[in-house]
Amino acid sequence: MFGRKLYDEKSDFYKKGMYDNSSKVISSGKEGYSHLDFARMMGSWSVYDYFHDAFSWSNLTDANSVMEKPALEKFLAKDTKKMSEEIKKTARYYGAYQVGITHIDDNWIYYLRLRILRGLKQ
């Protein structure tokens, strides 16, 4: 079934990527297909895509992605309070019991701290 896109020349999706129309779908405004919904969907597939061997009985040998990813535009949060609630909602959806958001000091982020110590601008 999943291979049809490679050999079924009569199908509407022949040689098309799964996410080729994602921007169009997002802009349609249809409930359940927002930018945030796509982000949640991509997050939920990440474990399988990048660690697909984690579901086997054998040891992990390959952590390469097995699915293409959509090229989505960067999502800028206009309402930080609402975005905080969306992040918490997503974390709870994935199974988190408690979720919190706090300020991050640049000194806590290793690569930024290295740049600061080396006198490089961000």
C-alpha positions as CSV (number, residue, x, y, z in Angstrom):
1,M,0.0,0.0,0.0
2,F,2.7,2.5,1.0
3,G,4.7,1.7,-2.1
4,R,1.9,2.6,-4.6
5,K,3.3,6.1,-4.9
6,L,6.4,4.6,-6.5
7,Y,4.7,2.3,-9.1
8,D,1.1,3.2,-9.6
9,E,1.3,5.7,-12.4
10,K,-2.5,6.1,-12.5
11,S,-2.8,7.3,-8.9
12,D,-3.1,11.0,-8.0
13,F,-0.1,10.7,-5.7
14,Y,2.3,9.0,-8.1
15,K,5.9,10.1,-7.2
16,K,4.5,12.7,-4.9
17,G,5.8,13.2,-1.3
18,M,3.4,12.7,1.6
19,Y,3.8,16.3,2.6
20,D,3.9,18.0,-0.8
21,N,0.6,19.8,-0.1
22,S,1.1,20.5,3.6
23,S,1.3,24.3,3.2
24,K,-1.9,24.3,1.1
25,V,-3.7,22.1,3.7
26,I,-2.6,24.3,6.5
27,S,-3.7,27.5,4.8
28,S,-7.2,25.9,4.1
29,G,-8.0,26.5,7.8
30,K,-9.7,23.1,8.1
31,E,-10.1,22.0,11.7
32,G,-7.4,19.5,12.7
33,Y,-5.0,20.6,10.0
34,S,-3.4,23.8,11.5
35,H,0.3,24.6,11.6
36,L,0.2,23.4,15.3
37,D,-1.6,20.2,14.3
38,F,1.2,19.4,11.8
39,A,3.8,20.2,14.3
40,R,2.2,17.8,16.8
41,M,2.0,15.2,14.1
42,M,5.6,15.5,13.2
43,G,6.6,15.3,16.9
44,S,4.6,12.2,17.3
45,W,6.3,10.5,14.3
46,S,9.8,11.6,15.4
47,V,10.4,8.6,17.7
48,Y,9.4,6.1,15.0
49,D,11.1,7.9,12.2
50,Y,14.5,8.5,13.9
51,F,14.5,5.4,16.2
52,H,12.5,2.9,14.2
53,D,14.6,0.0,15.4
54,A,13.5,0.9,19.0
55,F,10.4,-1.2,18.3
56,S,12.4,-4.4,17.4
57,W,13.8,-7.0,19.6
58,S,17.3,-6.4,18.4
59,N,19.8,-3.7,19.4
60,L,19.6,-0.3,17.7
61,T,21.8,-0.2,14.7
62,D,20.5,2.7,12.6
63,A,18.9,6.0,13.6
64,N,18.3,7.4,10.1
65,S,14.9,8.8,9.2
66,V,12.6,6.6,7.2
67,M,10.1,9.2,6.2
68,E,10.4,12.5,4.4
69,K,9.6,15.6,6.4
70,P,7.5,18.6,5.1
71,A,9.3,21.8,4.5
72,L,7.1,24.2,6.6
73,E,7.6,27.9,7.1
74,K,8.9,28.9,10.5
75,F,5.9,29.4,12.9
76,L,6.1,32.7,14.8
77,A,4.0,32.8,18.0
78,K,2.1,36.1,18.2
79,D,0.4,35.3,21.5
80,T,3.0,33.9,23.9
81,K,0.4,33.0,26.5
82,K,-1.6,31.0,24.0
83,M,1.5,29.3,22.7
84,S,2.6,28.3,26.2
85,E,-0.8,26.7,26.6
86,E,-0.5,24.9,23.3
87,I,3.0,23.6,24.3
88,K,1.7,22.3,27.6
89,K,-1.3,20.7,25.8
90,T,1.0,18.9,23.5
91,A,3.3,17.7,26.2
92,R,0.3,16.4,28.1
93,Y,-1.0,14.7,24.9
94,Y,2.4,12.9,24.6
95,G,2.1,11.7,28.2
96,A,3.7,14.3,30.4
97,Y,2.2,14.5,33.9
98,Q,3.4,18.0,34.7
99,V,4.6,20.7,32.3
100,G,6.2,24.0,33.0
101,I,7.8,26.8,31.0
102,T,10.5,29.1,32.3
103,H,13.0,31.7,31.2
104,I,16.3,30.3,29.7
105,D,19.5,32.0,30.5
106,D,21.9,32.0,27.6
107,N,24.6,30.9,30.0
108,W,22.8,27.6,30.5
109,I,23.0,26.7,26.8
110,Y,26.4,25.2,26.0
111,Y,26.9,26.3,22.4
112,L,25.8,29.9,23.2
113,R,28.1,29.9,26.2
114,L,31.0,28.8,24.1
115,R,30.4,31.6,21.6
116,I,30.2,34.1,24.4
117,L,33.5,32.8,25.9
118,R,35.1,33.0,22.5
119,G,33.9,36.5,21.9
120,L,31.7,35.6,19.0
121,K,28.4,37.3,18.2
122,Q,25.2,35.2,18.0
